[in-house]
Every structure is written in structure tokens, then in C-alpha cells.
């Protein structure tokens, strides 16, 4: 059973270890230093912010990754999000996790849109976004400098009506997101 636990300080060492793994870092827009003190400072900043929410993904009591909302705008009813599976043995669950978050955003928060940025070479997440009803809205050329080179970034969005059109397929993907 999937659960989404509010990220707490007790999770930070594990989260940092996930975030610095090469197979996770390669798909992130930003790089994270292997520095627990800076990581705790980052956590203090996000914990006091109304514009983001972070959860630990738990499956059958195993902590396996992180999912978050960022850029939350309650007036315009939109946000962006991200996630990763840190435990290699559970990577197969990656495709079923986002619908739980989409239902939380569109049904509970009553938001209109989710938007995002994806590194162009992350073809796997783009396939997943297409499956979930996202549409491509643009591209930033040479936008991110990582690993000694520039990367293009794709812009995507998922509107509530596109998600609701898929609702018969995903309506059972409901879970509690600890507040």
C-alpha cells in the first residue's frame, strides 16, 4: 500500500543519499552537494514555505522515494512537481505514483494546472507525461548547465480537464498525503 508521509528531519540523511545518486542526479534540473548541513538548511527553508510540499513515498512500510509540489500558487491554482524513486528495487513503481499526486492536486486542492520542466534527454518521463495527458508547450534551448555541458529543457503542462478525461483509468489512485 502506498503512503505519502510528510518529510521530516529524520528522513534527511536518506533523502540526501538518494539525491546524490548518479542515476537520480542525471535527471534533476539542479545538482545537490553531498553536505548534510546544507541539506538540513534546505529542509528548514522548504519546511517554512507555503509554496512547496514534500512527502516521502512509502510502500508497504518501505521508504522508497520523494515526491513534491513546488511553485504552489493558490490564487492561480497551479503548481509544478517532481519525484524520484531512490530505492532501486522499487523503480518499477515509478509509473503508478504520479496519478496519486494528480488526484491530490486536482480533486483535493482543486487546482487548474500542473506545469513542469523536463531535461530533453529524459525521454522516459516524457513518455510517462504523454500517457498521463500532458501537452508539450515549449522548449528552452541550452537552459541548464550540468555535467560540463548545456541541456535543453522541455516545458509541459497538464490541465485538470485533460486529467479528468482520463479519470476512468486513474480514479482509483487515491491516497492520503500527510499534512
MODELLER restraints for C-alpha pairs under 7 A, 6 or more apart:
rsr = mdl.restraints
at = mdl.atoms
rsr.add(forms.Gaussian(group=physical.xy_distance, feature=features.Distance(at['CA:1:A'], at['CA:59:A']), mean=5.41, stdev=0.5))
rsr.add(forms.Gaussian(group=physical.xy_distance, feature=features.Distance(at['CA:1:A'], at['CA:60:A']), mean=5.30, stdev=0.5))
rsr.add(forms.Gaussian(group=physical.xy_distance, feature=features.Distance(at['CA:2:A'], at['CA:58:A']), mean=5.63, stdev=0.5))
rsr.add(forms.Gaussian(group=physical.xy_distance, feature=features.Distance(at['CA:2:A'], at['CA:59:A']), mean=4.58, stdev=0.5))
rsr.add(forms.Gaussian(group=physical.xy_distance, feature=features.Distance(at['CA:2:A'], at['CA:60:A']), mean=6.77, stdev=0.5))
rsr.add(forms.Gaussian(group=physical.xy_distance, feature=features.Distance(at['CA:3:A'], at['CA:57:A']), mean=6.03, stdev=0.5))
rsr.add(forms.Gaussian(group=physical.xy_distance, feature=features.Distance(at['CA:3:A'], at['CA:58:A']), mean=5.00, stdev=0.5))
rsr.add(forms.Gaussian(group=physical.xy_distance, feature=features.Distance(at['CA:3:A'], at['CA:59:A']), mean=6.36, stdev=0.5))
rsr.add(forms.Gaussian(group=physical.xy_distance, feature=features.Distance(at['CA:3:A'], at['CA:175:A']), mean=6.64, stdev=0.5))
rsr.add(forms.Gaussian(group=physical.xy_distance, feature=features.Distance(at['CA:3:A'], at['CA:176:A']), mean=6.64, stdev=0.5))
rsr.add(forms.Gaussian(group=physical.xy_distance, feature=features.Distance(at['CA:4:A'], at['CA:55:A']), mean=5.52, stdev=0.5))
rsr.add(forms.Gaussian(group=physical.xy_distance, feature=features.Distance(at['CA:4:A'], at['CA:56:A']), mean=5.62, stdev=0.5))
rsr.add(forms.Gaussian(group=physical.xy_distance, feature=features.Distance(at['CA:4:A'], at['CA:57:A']), mean=4.91, stdev=0.5))
rsr.add(forms.Gaussian(group=physical.xy_distance, feature=features.Distance(at['CA:4:A'], at['CA:58:A']), mean=6.12, stdev=0.5))
rsr.add(forms.Gaussian(group=physical.xy_distance, feature=features.Distance(at['CA:4:A'], at['CA:176:A']), mean=6.52, stdev=0.5))
rsr.add(forms.Gaussian(group=physical.xy_distance, feature=features.Distance(at['CA:4:A'], at['CA:177:A']), mean=4.92, stdev=0.5))
rsr.add(forms.Gaussian(group=physical.xy_distance, feature=features.Distance(at['CA:4:A'], at['CA:178:A']), mean=6.15, stdev=0.5))
rsr.add(forms.Gaussian(group=physical.xy_distance, feature=features.Distance(at['CA:5:A'], at['CA:55:A']), mean=5.09, stdev=0.5))
rsr.add(forms.Gaussian(group=physical.xy_distance, feature=features.Distance(at['CA:5:A'], at['CA:56:A']), mean=5.03, stdev=0.5))
rsr.add(forms.Gaussian(group=physical.xy_distance, feature=features.Distance(at['CA:5:A'], at['CA:57:A']), mean=6.53, stdev=0.5))
rsr.add(forms.Gaussian(group=physical.xy_distance, feature=features.Distance(at['CA:5:A'], at['CA:177:A']), mean=6.45, stdev=0.5))
rsr.add(forms.Gaussian(group=physical.xy_distance, feature=features.Distance(at['CA:5:A'], at['CA:178:A']), mean=5.20, stdev=0.5))
rsr.add(forms.Gaussian(group=physical.xy_distance, feature=features.Distance(at['CA:6:A'], at['CA:54:A']), mean=6.20, stdev=0.5))
rsr.add(forms.Gaussian(group=physical.xy_distance, feature=features.Distance(at['CA:6:A'], at['CA:55:A']), mean=4.45, stdev=0.5))
rsr.add(forms.Gaussian(group=physical.xy_distance, feature=features.Distance(at['CA:6:A'], at['CA:56:A']), mean=6.24, stdev=0.5))
rsr.add(forms.Gaussian(group=physical.xy_distance, feature=features.Distance(at['CA:6:A'], at['CA:178:A']), mean=5.26, stdev=0.5))
rsr.add(forms.Gaussian(group=physical.xy_distance, feature=features.Distance(at['CA:6:A'], at['CA:179:A']), mean=6.20, stdev=0.5))
rsr.add(forms.Gaussian(group=physical.xy_distance, feature=features.Distance(at['CA:7:A'], at['CA:54:A']), mean=5.62, stdev=0.5))
rsr.add(forms.Gaussian(group=physical.xy_distance, feature=features.Distance(at['CA:7:A'], at['CA:55:A']), mean=4.82, stdev=0.5))
rsr.add(forms.Gaussian(group=physical.xy_distance, feature=features.Distance(at['CA:7:A'], at['CA:56:A']), mean=5.56, stdev=0.5))
rsr.add(forms.Gaussian(group=physical.xy_distance, feature=features.Distance(at['CA:13:A'], at['CA:36:A']), mean=6.83, stdev=0.5))
rsr.add(forms.Gaussian(group=physical.xy_distance, feature=features.Distance(at['CA:16:A'], at['CA:39:A']), mean=6.99, stdev=0.5))
rsr.add(forms.Gaussian(group=physical.xy_distance, feature=features.Distance(at['CA:18:A'], at['CA:86:A']), mean=4.90, stdev=0.5))
rsr.add(forms.Gaussian(group=physical.xy_distance, feature=features.Distance(at['CA:19:A'], at['CA:25:A']), mean=6.16, stdev=0.5))
rsr.add(forms.Gaussian(group=physical.xy_distance, feature=features.Distance(at['CA:19:A'], at['CA:32:A']), mean=6.84, stdev=0.5))
rsr.add(forms.Gaussian(group=physical.xy_distance, feature=features.Distance(at['CA:20:A'], at['CA:32:A']), mean=6.36, stdev=0.5))
rsr.add(forms.Gaussian(group=physical.xy_distance, feature=features.Distance(at['CA:20:A'], at['CA:34:A']), mean=6.58, stdev=0.5))
rsr.add(forms.Gaussian(group=physical.xy_distance, feature=features.Distance(at['CA:24:A'], at['CA:84:A']), mean=6.96, stdev=0.5))
rsr.add(forms.Gaussian(group=physical.xy_distance, feature=features.Distance(at['CA:25:A'], at['CA:31:A']), mean=6.52, stdev=0.5))
rsr.add(forms.Gaussian(group=physical.xy_distance, feature=features.Distance(at['CA:27:A'], at['CA:119:A']), mean=6.66, stdev=0.5))
rsr.add(forms.Gaussian(group=physical.xy_distance, feature=features.Distance(at['CA:27:A'], at['CA:122:A']), mean=6.45, stdev=0.5))
rsr.add(forms.Gaussian(group=physical.xy_distance, feature=features.Distance(at['CA:46:A'], at['CA:52:A']), mean=6.58, stdev=0.5))
rsr.add(forms.Gaussian(group=physical.xy_distance, feature=features.Distance(at['CA:51:A'], at['CA:70:A']), mean=5.81, stdev=0.5))
rsr.add(forms.Gaussian(group=physical.xy_distance, feature=features.Distance(at['CA:51:A'], at['CA:71:A']), mean=5.31, stdev=0.5))
rsr.add(forms.Gaussian(group=physical.xy_distance, feature=features.Distance(at['CA:51:A'], at['CA:72:A']), mean=4.47, stdev=0.5))
rsr.add(forms.Gaussian(group=physical.xy_distance, feature=features.Distance(at['CA:51:A'], at['CA:73:A']), mean=6.78, stdev=0.5))
rsr.add(forms.Gaussian(group=physical.xy_distance, feature=features.Distance(at['CA:52:A'], at['CA:69:A']), mean=5.17, stdev=0.5))
rsr.add(forms.Gaussian(group=physical.xy_distance, feature=features.Distance(at['CA:52:A'], at['CA:70:A']), mean=4.21, stdev=0.5))
rsr.add(forms.Gaussian(group=physical.xy_distance, feature=features.Distance(at['CA:52:A'], at['CA:71:A']), mean=6.29, stdev=0.5))
rsr.add(forms.Gaussian(group=physical.xy_distance, feature=features.Distance(at['CA:52:A'], at['CA:72:A']), mean=5.96, stdev=0.5))
rsr.add(forms.Gaussian(group=physical.xy_distance, feature=features.Distance(at['CA:53:A'], at['CA:68:A']), mean=5.47, stdev=0.5))
rsr.add(forms.Gaussian(group=physical.xy_distance, feature=features.Distance(at['CA:53:A'], at['CA:69:A']), mean=5.13, stdev=0.5))
rsr.add(forms.Gaussian(group=physical.xy_distance, feature=features.Distance(at['CA:53:A'], at['CA:70:A']), mean=6.66, stdev=0.5))
rsr.add(forms.Gaussian(group=physical.xy_distance, feature=features.Distance(at['CA:54:A'], at['CA:67:A']), mean=6.04, stdev=0.5))
rsr.add(forms.Gaussian(group=physical.xy_distance, feature=features.Distance(at['CA:54:A'], at['CA:68:A']), mean=4.35, stdev=0.5))
rsr.add(forms.Gaussian(group=physical.xy_distance, feature=features.Distance(at['CA:54:A'], at['CA:69:A']), mean=6.57, stdev=0.5))
rsr.add(forms.Gaussian(group=physical.xy_distance, feature=features.Distance(at['CA:55:A'], at['CA:66:A']), mean=5.76, stdev=0.5))
rsr.add(forms.Gaussian(group=physical.xy_distance, feature=features.Distance(at['CA:55:A'], at['CA:67:A']), mean=5.41, stdev=0.5))
rsr.add(forms.Gaussian(group=physical.xy_distance, feature=features.Distance(at['CA:55:A'], at['CA:68:A']), mean=6.07, stdev=0.5))
rsr.add(forms.Gaussian(group=physical.xy_distance, feature=features.Distance(at['CA:56:A'], at['CA:63:A']), mean=6.69, stdev=0.5))
rsr.add(forms.Gaussian(group=physical.xy_distance, feature=features.Distance(at['CA:56:A'], at['CA:65:A']), mean=5.79, stdev=0.5))
rsr.add(forms.Gaussian(group=physical.xy_distance, feature=features.Distance(at['CA:56:A'], at['CA:66:A']), mean=4.64, stdev=0.5))
rsr.add(forms.Gaussian(group=physical.xy_distance, feature=features.Distance(at['CA:56:A'], at['CA:67:A']), mean=6.46, stdev=0.5))
rsr.add(forms.Gaussian(group=physical.xy_distance, feature=features.Distance(at['CA:57:A'], at['CA:63:A']), mean=5.93, stdev=0.5))
rsr.add(forms.Gaussian(group=physical.xy_distance, feature=features.Distance(at['CA:57:A'], at['CA:64:A']), mean=5.72, stdev=0.5))
rsr.add(forms.Gaussian(group=physical.xy_distance, feature=features.Distance(at['CA:57:A'], at['CA:65:A']), mean=5.04, stdev=0.5))
rsr.add(forms.Gaussian(group=physical.xy_distance, feature=features.Distance(at['CA:57:A'], at['CA:66:A']), mean=5.50, stdev=0.5))
rsr.add(forms.Gaussian(group=physical.xy_distance, feature=features.Distance(at['CA:57:A'], at['CA:67:A']), mean=6.72, stdev=0.5))
rsr.add(forms.Gaussian(group=physical.xy_distance, feature=features.Distance(at['CA:58:A'], at['CA:64:A']), mean=5.83, stdev=0.5))
rsr.add(forms.Gaussian(group=physical.xy_distance, feature=features.Distance(at['CA:64:A'], at['CA:85:A']), mean=5.75, stdev=0.5))
rsr.add(forms.Gaussian(group=physical.xy_distance, feature=features.Distance(at['CA:64:A'], at['CA:86:A']), mean=5.58, stdev=0.5))
rsr.add(forms.Gaussian(group=physical.xy_distance, feature=features.Distance(at['CA:64:A'], at['CA:87:A']), mean=5.04, stdev=0.5))
rsr.add(forms.Gaussian(group=physical.xy_distance, feature=features.Distance(at['CA:64:A'], at['CA:90:A']), mean=6.82, stdev=0.5))
rsr.add(forms.Gaussian(group=physical.xy_distance, feature=features.Distance(at['CA:65:A'], at['CA:84:A']), mean=5.60, stdev=0.5))
rsr.add(forms.Gaussian(group=physical.xy_distance, feature=features.Distance(at['CA:65:A'], at['CA:85:A']), mean=4.24, stdev=0.5))
rsr.add(forms.Gaussian(group=physical.xy_distance, feature=features.Distance(at['CA:65:A'], at['CA:86:A']), mean=4.85, stdev=0.5))
rsr.add(forms.Gaussian(group=physical.xy_distance, feature=features.Distance(at['CA:65:A'], at['CA:87:A']), mean=6.79, stdev=0.5))
rsr.add(forms.Gaussian(group=physical.xy_distance, feature=features.Distance(at['CA:66:A'], at['CA:83:A']), mean=5.38, stdev=0.5))
rsr.add(forms.Gaussian(group=physical.xy_distance, feature=features.Distance(at['CA:66:A'], at['CA:84:A']), mean=5.67, stdev=0.5))
rsr.add(forms.Gaussian(group=physical.xy_distance, feature=features.Distance(at['CA:66:A'], at['CA:85:A']), mean=6.70, stdev=0.5))
rsr.add(forms.Gaussian(group=physical.xy_distance, feature=features.Distance(at['CA:67:A'], at['CA:82:A']), mean=5.75, stdev=0.5))
rsr.add(forms.Gaussian(group=physical.xy_distance, feature=features.Distance(at['CA:67:A'], at['CA:83:A']), mean=4.13, stdev=0.5))
rsr.add(forms.Gaussian(group=physical.xy_distance, feature=features.Distance(at['CA:67:A'], at['CA:84:A']), mean=6.70, stdev=0.5))
rsr.add(forms.Gaussian(group=physical.xy_distance, feature=features.Distance(at['CA:68:A'], at['CA:81:A']), mean=5.43, stdev=0.5))
rsr.add(forms.Gaussian(group=physical.xy_distance, feature=features.Distance(at['CA:68:A'], at['CA:82:A']), mean=5.43, stdev=0.5))
rsr.add(forms.Gaussian(group=physical.xy_distance, feature=features.Distance(at['CA:68:A'], at['CA:83:A']), mean=6.28, stdev=0.5))
rsr.add(forms.Gaussian(group=physical.xy_distance, feature=features.Distance(at['CA:69:A'], at['CA:79:A']), mean=6.59, stdev=0.5))
rsr.add(forms.Gaussian(group=physical.xy_distance, feature=features.Distance(at['CA:69:A'], at['CA:80:A']), mean=5.77, stdev=0.5))
rsr.add(forms.Gaussian(group=physical.xy_distance, feature=features.Distance(at['CA:69:A'], at['CA:81:A']), mean=4.29, stdev=0.5))
rsr.add(forms.Gaussian(group=physical.xy_distance, feature=features.Distance(at['CA:69:A'], at['CA:82:A']), mean=6.69, stdev=0.5))
rsr.add(forms.Gaussian(group=physical.xy_distance, feature=features.Distance(at['CA:70:A'], at['CA:79:A']), mean=5.97, stdev=0.5))
rsr.add(forms.Gaussian(group=physical.xy_distance, feature=features.Distance(at['CA:70:A'], at['CA:80:A']), mean=5.23, stdev=0.5))
rsr.add(forms.Gaussian(group=physical.xy_distance, feature=features.Distance(at['CA:70:A'], at['CA:81:A']), mean=5.65, stdev=0.5))
rsr.add(forms.Gaussian(group=physical.xy_distance, feature=features.Distance(at['CA:71:A'], at['CA:79:A']), mean=5.06, stdev=0.5))
rsr.add(forms.Gaussian(group=physical.xy_distance, feature=features.Distance(at['CA:71:A'], at['CA:80:A']), mean=5.80, stdev=0.5))
rsr.add(forms.Gaussian(group=physical.xy_distance, feature=features.Distance(at['CA:72:A'], at['CA:78:A']), mean=6.14, stdev=0.5))
rsr.add(forms.Gaussian(group=physical.xy_distance, feature=features.Distance(at['CA:72:A'], at['CA:79:A']), mean=4.44, stdev=0.5))
rsr.add(forms.Gaussian(group=physical.xy_distance, feature=features.Distance(at['CA:73:A'], at['CA:79:A']), mean=6.18, stdev=0.5))
rsr.add(forms.Gaussian(group=physical.xy_distance, feature=features.Distance(at['CA:77:A'], at['CA:111:A']), mean=4.42, stdev=0.5))
rsr.add(forms.Gaussian(group=physical.xy_distance, feature=features.Distance(at['CA:77:A'], at['CA:112:A']), mean=5.44, stdev=0.5))
rsr.add(forms.Gaussian(group=physical.xy_distance, feature=features.Distance(at['CA:77:A'], at['CA:113:A']), mean=6.75, stdev=0.5))
rsr.add(forms.Gaussian(group=physical.xy_distance, feature=features.Distance(at['CA:78:A'], at['CA:111:A']), mean=5.62, stdev=0.5))
rsr.add(forms.Gaussian(group=physical.xy_distance, feature=features.Distance(at['CA:78:A'], at['CA:112:A']), mean=5.89, stdev=0.5))
rsr.add(forms.Gaussian(group=physical.xy_distance, feature=features.Distance(at['CA:78:A'], at['CA:113:A']), mean=4.75, stdev=0.5))
rsr.add(forms.Gaussian(group=physical.xy_distance, feature=features.Distance(at['CA:78:A'], at['CA:114:A']), mean=5.55, stdev=0.5))
rsr.add(forms.Gaussian(group=physical.xy_distance, feature=features.Distance(at['CA:79:A'], at['CA:113:A']), mean=6.82, stdev=0.5))
rsr.add(forms.Gaussian(group=physical.xy_distance, feature=features.Distance(at['CA:79:A'], at['CA:114:A']), mean=5.12, stdev=0.5))
rsr.add(forms.Gaussian(group=physical.xy_distance, feature=features.Distance(at['CA:79:A'], at['CA:115:A']), mean=6.28, stdev=0.5))
rsr.add(forms.Gaussian(group=physical.xy_distance, feature=features.Distance(at['CA:80:A'], at['CA:114:A']), mean=5.37, stdev=0.5))
rsr.add(forms.Gaussian(group=physical.xy_distance, feature=features.Distance(at['CA:80:A'], at['CA:115:A']), mean=5.01, stdev=0.5))
rsr.add(forms.Gaussian(group=physical.xy_distance, feature=features.Distance(at['CA:80:A'], at['CA:116:A']), mean=5.35, stdev=0.5))
rsr.add(forms.Gaussian(group=physical.xy_distance, feature=features.Distance(at['CA:81:A'], at['CA:116:A']), mean=6.91, stdev=0.5))
rsr.add(forms.Gaussian(group=physical.xy_distance, feature=features.Distance(at['CA:85:A'], at['CA:91:A']), mean=5.80, stdev=0.5))
rsr.add(forms.Gaussian(group=physical.xy_distance, feature=features.Distance(at['CA:85:A'], at['CA:94:A']), mean=6.61, stdev=0.5))
rsr.add(forms.Gaussian(group=physical.xy_distance, feature=features.Distance(at['CA:95:A'], at['CA:128:A']), mean=6.87, stdev=0.5))
rsr.add(forms.Gaussian(group=physical.xy_distance, feature=features.Distance(at['CA:99:A'], at['CA:170:A']), mean=6.59, stdev=0.5))
rsr.add(forms.Gaussian(group=physical.xy_distance, feature=features.Distance(at['CA:99:A'], at['CA:173:A']), mean=6.08, stdev=0.5))
rsr.add(forms.Gaussian(group=physical.xy_distance, feature=features.Distance(at['CA:100:A'], at['CA:173:A']), mean=4.97, stdev=0.5))
rsr.add(forms.Gaussian(group=physical.xy_distance, feature=features.Distance(at['CA:100:A'], at['CA:174:A']), mean=5.45, stdev=0.5))
rsr.add(forms.Gaussian(group=physical.xy_distance, feature=features.Distance(at['CA:100:A'], at['CA:175:A']), mean=6.29, stdev=0.5))
rsr.add(forms.Gaussian(group=physical.xy_distance, feature=features.Distance(at['CA:103:A'], at['CA:174:A']), mean=6.54, stdev=0.5))
rsr.add(forms.Gaussian(group=physical.xy_distance, feature=features.Distance(at['CA:105:A'], at['CA:111:A']), mean=5.88, stdev=0.5))
rsr.add(forms.Gaussian(group=physical.xy_distance, feature=features.Distance(at['CA:106:A'], at['CA:112:A']), mean=6.84, stdev=0.5))
rsr.add(forms.Gaussian(group=physical.xy_distance, feature=features.Distance(at['CA:106:A'], at['CA:160:A']), mean=6.19, stdev=0.5))
rsr.add(forms.Gaussian(group=physical.xy_distance, feature=features.Distance(at['CA:112:A'], at['CA:159:A']), mean=5.92, stdev=0.5))
rsr.add(forms.Gaussian(group=physical.xy_distance, feature=features.Distance(at['CA:112:A'], at['CA:160:A']), mean=5.23, stdev=0.5))
rsr.add(forms.Gaussian(group=physical.xy_distance, feature=features.Distance(at['CA:113:A'], at['CA:157:A']), mean=6.85, stdev=0.5))
rsr.add(forms.Gaussian(group=physical.xy_distance, feature=features.Distance(at['CA:113:A'], at['CA:158:A']), mean=5.68, stdev=0.5))
rsr.add(forms.Gaussian(group=physical.xy_distance, feature=features.Distance(at['CA:113:A'], at['CA:159:A']), mean=4.48, stdev=0.5))
rsr.add(forms.Gaussian(group=physical.xy_distance, feature=features.Distance(at['CA:113:A'], at['CA:160:A']), mean=5.89, stdev=0.5))
rsr.add(forms.Gaussian(group=physical.xy_distance, feature=features.Distance(at['CA:114:A'], at['CA:157:A']), mean=5.56, stdev=0.5))
rsr.add(forms.Gaussian(group=physical.xy_distance, feature=features.Distance(at['CA:114:A'], at['CA:158:A']), mean=5.14, stdev=0.5))
rsr.add(forms.Gaussian(group=physical.xy_distance, feature=features.Distance(at['CA:114:A'], at['CA:159:A']), mean=6.49, stdev=0.5))
rsr.add(forms.Gaussian(group=physical.xy_distance, feature=features.Distance(at['CA:115:A'], at['CA:156:A']), mean=5.65, stdev=0.5))
rsr.add(forms.Gaussian(group=physical.xy_distance, feature=features.Distance(at['CA:115:A'], at['CA:157:A']), mean=4.10, stdev=0.5))
rsr.add(forms.Gaussian(group=physical.xy_distance, feature=features.Distance(at['CA:115:A'], at['CA:158:A']), mean=6.27, stdev=0.5))
rsr.add(forms.Gaussian(group=physical.xy_distance, feature=features.Distance(at['CA:116:A'], at['CA:155:A']), mean=5.81, stdev=0.5))
rsr.add(forms.Gaussian(group=physical.xy_distance, feature=features.Distance(at['CA:116:A'], at['CA:156:A']), mean=5.27, stdev=0.5))
rsr.add(forms.Gaussian(group=physical.xy_distance, feature=features.Distance(at['CA:116:A'], at['CA:157:A']), mean=6.19, stdev=0.5))
rsr.add(forms.Gaussian(group=physical.xy_distance, feature=features.Distance(at['CA:117:A'], at['CA:153:A']), mean=6.09, stdev=0.5))
rsr.add(forms.Gaussian(group=physical.xy_distance, feature=features.Distance(at['CA:117:A'], at['CA:154:A']), mean=5.52, stdev=0.5))
rsr.add(forms.Gaussian(group=physical.xy_distance, feature=features.Distance(at['CA:117:A'], at['CA:155:A']), mean=4.78, stdev=0.5))
rsr.add(forms.Gaussian(group=physical.xy_distance, feature=features.Distance(at['CA:117:A'], at['CA:156:A']), mean=6.36, stdev=0.5))
rsr.add(forms.Gaussian(group=physical.xy_distance, feature=features.Distance(at['CA:118:A'], at['CA:153:A']), mean=5.43, stdev=0.5))
rsr.add(forms.Gaussian(group=physical.xy_distance, feature=features.Distance(at['CA:118:A'], at['CA:154:A']), mean=5.12, stdev=0.5))
rsr.add(forms.Gaussian(group=physical.xy_distance, feature=features.Distance(at['CA:118:A'], at['CA:155:A']), mean=6.62, stdev=0.5))
rsr.add(forms.Gaussian(group=physical.xy_distance, feature=features.Distance(at['CA:119:A'], at['CA:151:A']), mean=6.78, stdev=0.5))
rsr.add(forms.Gaussian(group=physical.xy_distance, feature=features.Distance(at['CA:119:A'], at['CA:152:A']), mean=6.13, stdev=0.5))
rsr.add(forms.Gaussian(group=physical.xy_distance, feature=features.Distance(at['CA:119:A'], at['CA:153:A']), mean=4.58, stdev=0.5))
rsr.add(forms.Gaussian(group=physical.xy_distance, feature=features.Distance(at['CA:119:A'], at['CA:154:A']), mean=6.20, stdev=0.5))
rsr.add(forms.Gaussian(group=physical.xy_distance, feature=features.Distance(at['CA:120:A'], at['CA:152:A']), mean=5.50, stdev=0.5))
rsr.add(forms.Gaussian(group=physical.xy_distance, feature=features.Distance(at['CA:120:A'], at['CA:153:A']), mean=5.27, stdev=0.5))
rsr.add(forms.Gaussian(group=physical.xy_distance, feature=features.Distance(at['CA:120:A'], at['CA:154:A']), mean=5.68, stdev=0.5))
rsr.add(forms.Gaussian(group=physical.xy_distance, feature=features.Distance(at['CA:133:A'], at['CA:158:A']), mean=6.30, stdev=0.5))
rsr.add(forms.Gaussian(group=physical.xy_distance, feature=features.Distance(at['CA:133:A'], at['CA:162:A']), mean=5.75, stdev=0.5))
rsr.add(forms.Gaussian(group=physical.xy_distance, feature=features.Distance(at['CA:133:A'], at['CA:163:A']), mean=6.14, stdev=0.5))
rsr.add(forms.Gaussian(group=physical.xy_distance, feature=features.Distance(at['CA:134:A'], at['CA:156:A']), mean=6.30, stdev=0.5))
rsr.add(forms.Gaussian(group=physical.xy_distance, feature=features.Distance(at['CA:134:A'], at['CA:157:A']), mean=5.32, stdev=0.5))
rsr.add(forms.Gaussian(group=physical.xy_distance, feature=features.Distance(at['CA:134:A'], at['CA:158:A']), mean=4.42, stdev=0.5))
rsr.add(forms.Gaussian(group=physical.xy_distance, feature=features.Distance(at['CA:135:A'], at['CA:156:A']), mean=5.56, stdev=0.5))
rsr.add(forms.Gaussian(group=physical.xy_distance, feature=features.Distance(at['CA:135:A'], at['CA:157:A']), mean=5.56, stdev=0.5))
rsr.add(forms.Gaussian(group=physical.xy_distance, feature=features.Distance(at['CA:135:A'], at['CA:158:A']), mean=6.45, stdev=0.5))
rsr.add(forms.Gaussian(group=physical.xy_distance, feature=features.Distance(at['CA:136:A'], at['CA:155:A']), mean=6.08, stdev=0.5))
rsr.add(forms.Gaussian(group=physical.xy_distance, feature=features.Distance(at['CA:136:A'], at['CA:156:A']), mean=4.58, stdev=0.5))
rsr.add(forms.Gaussian(group=physical.xy_distance, feature=features.Distance(at['CA:136:A'], at['CA:157:A']), mean=6.77, stdev=0.5))
rsr.add(forms.Gaussian(group=physical.xy_distance, feature=features.Distance(at['CA:137:A'], at['CA:155:A']), mean=5.44, stdev=0.5))
rsr.add(forms.Gaussian(group=physical.xy_distance, feature=features.Distance(at['CA:137:A'], at['CA:156:A']), mean=5.37, stdev=0.5))
rsr.add(forms.Gaussian(group=physical.xy_distance, feature=features.Distance(at['CA:138:A'], at['CA:154:A']), mean=6.03, stdev=0.5))
rsr.add(forms.Gaussian(group=physical.xy_distance, feature=features.Distance(at['CA:138:A'], at['CA:155:A']), mean=4.96, stdev=0.5))
rsr.add(forms.Gaussian(group=physical.xy_distance, feature=features.Distance(at['CA:139:A'], at['CA:152:A']), mean=6.97, stdev=0.5))
rsr.add(forms.Gaussian(group=physical.xy_distance, feature=features.Distance(at['CA:139:A'], at['CA:153:A']), mean=5.67, stdev=0.5))
rsr.add(forms.Gaussian(group=physical.xy_distance, feature=features.Distance(at['CA:139:A'], at['CA:154:A']), mean=4.46, stdev=0.5))
rsr.add(forms.Gaussian(group=physical.xy_distance, feature=features.Distance(at['CA:139:A'], at['CA:155:A']), mean=5.63, stdev=0.5))
rsr.add(forms.Gaussian(group=physical.xy_distance, feature=features.Distance(at['CA:140:A'], at['CA:152:A']), mean=5.62, stdev=0.5))
rsr.add(forms.Gaussian(group=physical.xy_distance, feature=features.Distance(at['CA:140:A'], at['CA:153:A']), mean=5.08, stdev=0.5))
rsr.add(forms.Gaussian(group=physical.xy_distance, feature=features.Distance(at['CA:140:A'], at['CA:154:A']), mean=6.39, stdev=0.5))
rsr.add(forms.Gaussian(group=physical.xy_distance, feature=features.Distance(at['CA:141:A'], at['CA:152:A']), mean=4.55, stdev=0.5))
rsr.add(forms.Gaussian(group=physical.xy_distance, feature=features.Distance(at['CA:141:A'], at['CA:153:A']), mean=6.60, stdev=0.5))
rsr.add(forms.Gaussian(group=physical.xy_distance, feature=features.Distance(at['CA:142:A'], at['CA:150:A']), mean=4.84, stdev=0.5))
rsr.add(forms.Gaussian(group=physical.xy_distance, feature=features.Distance(at['CA:142:A'], at['CA:151:A']), mean=4.88, stdev=0.5))
rsr.add(forms.Gaussian(group=physical.xy_distance, feature=features.Distance(at['CA:142:A'], at['CA:152:A']), mean=4.77, stdev=0.5))
rsr.add(forms.Gaussian(group=physical.xy_distance, feature=features.Distance(at['CA:143:A'], at['CA:150:A']), mean=6.49, stdev=0.5))
rsr.add(forms.Gaussian(group=physical.xy_distance, feature=features.Distance(at['CA:143:A'], at['CA:151:A']), mean=5.85, stdev=0.5))
rsr.add(forms.Gaussian(group=physical.xy_distance, feature=features.Distance(at['CA:143:A'], at['CA:152:A']), mean=5.48, stdev=0.5))
rsr.add(forms.Gaussian(group=physical.xy_distance, feature=features.Distance(at['CA:143:A'], at['CA:153:A']), mean=6.22, stdev=0.5))
rsr.add(forms.Gaussian(group=physical.xy_distance, feature=features.Distance(at['CA:144:A'], at['CA:150:A']), mean=5.44, stdev=0.5))
rsr.add(forms.Gaussian(group=physical.xy_distance, feature=features.Distance(at['CA:144:A'], at['CA:151:A']), mean=5.12, stdev=0.5))
rsr.add(forms.Gaussian(group=physical.xy_distance, feature=features.Distance(at['CA:144:A'], at['CA:152:A']), mean=6.79, stdev=0.5))
rsr.add(forms.Gaussian(group=physical.xy_distance, feature=features.Distance(at['CA:145:A'], at['CA:151:A']), mean=6.25, stdev=0.5))
